Amino acid sequence: MNAAAGRLGKVILGGYFWLMVVFLYVPLVVLVVFAFNDAYIPALPLSGFTTKWFHAAFAHTDLTGALKRSAWLALLNGIAASLLGLLAALAVTGRRLFLRSVWTTLLLLPLVVPYIVLAIGMVIVIHELGYQASLAAVLAGHIVISLPYSLLVIVPRLRTLDESIVEAARDLGANPTRAFMLVTLPLLAPALVASVIITFTISFDEFAIASFIAPPGSPTYPVFLYSGTRTPSLEPQVIAIGAIVVALSMVLVLSAEIGRRWADRRLASA
């Protein structure tokens, strides 16, 4: 009975896994296929193979401008959120932190706050302070929602570190700052890289906050993409850029995984 139940569980779990794979990756494959379709309307049957939509996309200054804008915001967000996440992780894992659970809850609170509610609140605060919508405000909002993810990546890695290694560095004459820079930080490097990638992706994909706070004439890529899907003449270019984003995302994830394994092997052999 137990063996039959175990086999049934494996079948159900395997079926769920493949359904999830199909649900996640088939739309991406379809996007890439239609990026090379020689037709304005993305529909079957395919009209032929072409790369003209990529040339048209890069010639569209509004589209490429939105893409660069989102890429820069995402890069700054990844760096800033990861640095703040590192500082927050060091604080919440400290031995003498008063009200540790309260501070941890406050740092993780953006995970459960709907982004649309946060965006509306930020608009009200910005207007009350006398400021206008700006990309700096968008970046601030992205850092707020990205910080919890950075914290959830860095804290587990920090808790697995052997404190005796840092203590050995201190015994050999290193001050706390030097011990952190030479011992703790290199050991945290894989988690920091993962944090940057995750927070970069969160910022690059974020729509709700950017749609409320981005200044007129300077939309981020998701906001421009939403507008472009309602304009038939822009659909082929948008699909082409989307295919490039998918390809670059896969390269980034694979590179990060290769780098993580290389770093783990280095640390294991050290």
N, C-alpha and C positions, 0 to 999 in steps of 0.2 A: 504493500500500500504506500509506504513512504517512498519507495523507488519510483512508483508510477507518478506520485505527486511531484517528486523532484523532476522527472522528465517533463511533465506537463508545465511546471514552472519555467524550465529552461526554454520550452517551445514558446510560451507566452512572452517571456523576456526577450527571446531572440526576435520574435515577430514585432514586438514593440520597438526594438532597436532599429530594425530595417525600415519600419514605417517612419520613424523619426528621421533616419537618413534620407529617405525619399522626400519627406516633407521639407527638410532643410536644403537639400542640394539640387533637387530637380529644378526649382525655380532659378537657381544660379546657372545651371546648364542651359536652360531655355533662354535666359538673358544673353549669355555669350553667343549662342547660336544665332539669335535674331540680330545681334550686333553686326553680323556679316551678311544679313539678308538684303538683297537688292530690291527693297520695296519700302514705301513710306509707312505702310500699315503692317505692324507685326502680327502676321496671321499665316496659317498654313494654307496651301503648300508654299514652300520657300520659292522665291522668285529667282534666286541665283546667288552667287558668291560675290561680295564686294567689300572693299575697305574704305569706300568713299565717306561713310558716316564718321569714321575716325578723323579724317581730314576736315570734314565739316564741323565736327565738335571742337577741334583745337582752333579752328578759325573763328569760332563763336566766342567773342571776348567776354560776354556776360557769363557764359557757362564756365569757361576756364577761370575767370576771376572768382566766381563763387567756390570753385574747387580749391584754388590756392588759398582762399580766405579760410575755408574750413580746415585745410591741412595745417596752416600756421597756427590757428587756434587750437587744434588738436595736439600739435607738438608742444606748444607752450603749456597746455593743460596737463599733458602727460608728465612733463618735467615738474611743474609746480605741484600738482596733486601728489606725485610720488615723493617729493621732498617733504611736503607737509605730512603725508602718510607715514614717512620714516620717523619724523619727529613725534607724531602722535603715537606710533607704535612703541617707541622708546619710553614715552611717558606712561602709557597704560600698562606696560610690562614692568615698570619700576617697582622696587620692593616697598617703597614708602609712600605710595600714591593714596591720598585721602579720597574717599568716595569713588573708588575705582569703577564700580559698576555704573554709577551715575554718569561719569565722564565718558565711559565706553558707549553707553546708551545714547548720549547726546551726539557723539561722533557718528554713530550708525543710523541716526534718525532719518537722514535724507533717503535711506533705502525704502522707507515706508511712506514717505510723503509724495503724493502724485506730482509729477513734474509740472503739470499745468497749473496746479495750485501754487507751487513755488514760483512759477513764472509770473503769475498775477500779483503775488505778494512783492516780488522784486520790482515790478513795474510801479506799484504804488509807492514803495520806498524810494525809488529813484526820482520819481516826480516830486515827492514830498521834500527831498533833499535839494531840489532845484536842478538836477542833472537831466540830461537827455539820453535817449537810447543810444548805446554805443557798443562796439565790439569788445571793449574792456569789460562792460557789464555782462556781456555774454560769456566771456572768459571766466569772470568771477562766479557766475551761476554754474558753469561746467565744473569748476574746481570744487564747488560745494557738493555737487551730486557725485563727483568722481572720488572724493576723499574716502568714503566708506569702503569702496572696492579696493583702493590701495591699502587701506588698513587691514582688510580681510586677507590680503595676499602676504603682507609683510609680517604681521603678528605671528602667524603659525611658524614661519621660518625663523623668526627671532627667538621663539620659545624653544626651538629644537637645538639652538646653539649651546655648546658646552661652555659654561661660564669659567671652567678651569683654564681654558685657553686664554681668555682675557686676563684672568688672574696671573697666569704665568708671564704674560707680557708686562703686567704691572710689576711683578717681582723682578723682572729683568731691567727695570728702570724706566719703562715707558709711562708717561703721564696719561690720565684718562683720555684726553683728546687723541694723542698719538696711538694709544691702544685701540681706540675705536676706528681710526682711519686705516691702520695697518692690519688689524685683525678682524674686527666685527664687520666693517663695511665690505671687504672682499667676500666674506662668507654670506653676506646679504645680497650680493650682486645678482644672482639668478632671480630672486624675488623682486628686486628693484626693476630689472628688465621686464619681468612679467607685469609688474604694476604699470610701467610706462606704456606697454602695449595695450593693456586693458583700458586704461584711462584715455589713451589716444583714441581708441575705437569708440568709447562712450561719447567723447566730445564730437568726433567726426560724424556720428550717426544721430546726434541729439537734434530734435526738431522743436519741441514745445517751447523751451526757454528761448531759443534763437528766433522763433517766429514772433515772439512778443517783444524782445529786447533789441534784436538786430536793427541798426538804423536803416531808414529807407534808402534804397539804392545800393545797399551792401549786404545782400542776403548770404547766408551760409549755403553750402551745397545742398543739404536736405531741404531747406526752404525753397531754393531755386528748383530743386528736383520736383517738389510737390507742385509748384507753379507750372513747370515744364510739362508735366504729364497731362495737364489740361489744355496744352497748346499742341495740336497735331503736328505742326511744322517742326516742332522741337523734339518730338518723340524719338526719331532715329538717332539724333546726336546724344540725347540723354541715355539711351540704351547703350550706345558705344562707350560713353564715359563710365557707365555702370559696369560694363564688362572689364574695363581697365582697372577699376577699383576692386573688383572681385579678384582679378589676377594678382594685383599688388598685395591684397590682403592675404592671399594664400602664400605668396612668397615671403611675406613678413612673418607669418605664423610658423612656416617651416624653418626659416632662418633662426627665429627665436628658439624653437625646439632644439635645433642642432646646436646652437650656442649654449642652451641650458645643459644638454647632455655633456658637451665638452667641458663646461665649467664643473659639473658634478664629478666627472672623471678626474679632473685636475685636483679637486678638493679631496677626493677619495685616495688619490695616490700621494698626496702631500704628507 
